[in-house]
Amino acid sequence: MAVTGRAPRRQRSRGVAALELALSLTFLVPLLMGTLDFGYYFFIGTNAEEAARAGVREAVRASGGVACALTGAAVKAAGETPAVGTGALGCAGGAAYCYMNEAPLSMGGVGGNTTVTLTCLAAPVNPTWTITVQVDFWPATTFCKALLPASLTAGKVKYTATLTSD
């Protein structure tokens, strides 16, 4: 058997794996960063929606079906501002505010990232409560920040959840 002058196959393909990894990472890293950003955005959104549900539930329960003008307790229970009312576990604020700012979420932080507003439309029979929970937060990686709704605070993005009782 004659030996040819060709190099063995292993020596000829020595750098191919590193080259393939470098080329594939140019596509995989942006995909991973986008997944982290959008996943965190939807995590915040799910919790803001649940906070809005908690706020409307407390407003309806505290009002007892009475007209809007007589329901100061409902505004305190829903938690329009942290200085009004007392939520569960000693949180200064109502149900929606406390949901977003207590553990495990703790979205309040320094400067207050969560804004809760509660309005009531006095319908002829039942009051209709509308609660809006807006959360301003830093994105997970800031990679897809341009694709998410911008907050008024520089560098942050926002999620707004609005819920109306029937």
Helices and strands as residue ranges (DSSP letters): H 9-12, H 16-63, G 68-70, H 72-78, G 88-90, H 95-101, E 114-122, E 127-137, G 145-147, E 157-164
